[in-house]
Amino acid sequence: MDRILIVLAWIVGVLIILLLGKTLLLPLKVVVRLVINAIIGGIAILVINIIGSPFGFTIPLNPVSALIAGILGLPGIILVVILKYLL
């Protein structure tokens, strides 16, 4: 009887650890995805600056513009370009 309770306690403990691991891993995936998208947005802004610099058009590359371009994708890049024209 004692061995059954010990094995049952181990199984419950392992299940609790797995559940906590999955719970903590989900926000980490969201943060990693946000950082990767921000880097891609920054690269897109750099490409726009390289192409637009002969025409006198540049977008300042800062964390806010990179995150806008990264989170929203192509609509975010268009938003940053429109904001550049308006401001």
Stockholm file with secondary structure:
# STOCKHOLM 1.0

chainA/1-87         MDRILIVLAWIVGVLIILLLGKTLLLPLKVVVRLVINAIIGGIAILVINIIGSPFGFTIPLNPVSALIAGILGLPGIILVVILKYLL
#=GR chainA/1-87 SS CHHHHHHHHHHHHHHHHHHHHHHHHHHHHHHHHHHHHHHHHHHHHHHHHHHHGGGTCCCCCCHHHHHHHHHHCHHHHHHHHHHHHHC
#=GC SS_cons        CHHHHHHHHHHHHHHHHHHHHHHHHHHHHHHHHHHHHHHHHHHHHHHHHHHHGGGTCCCCCCHHHHHHHHHHCHHHHHHHHHHHHHC
//
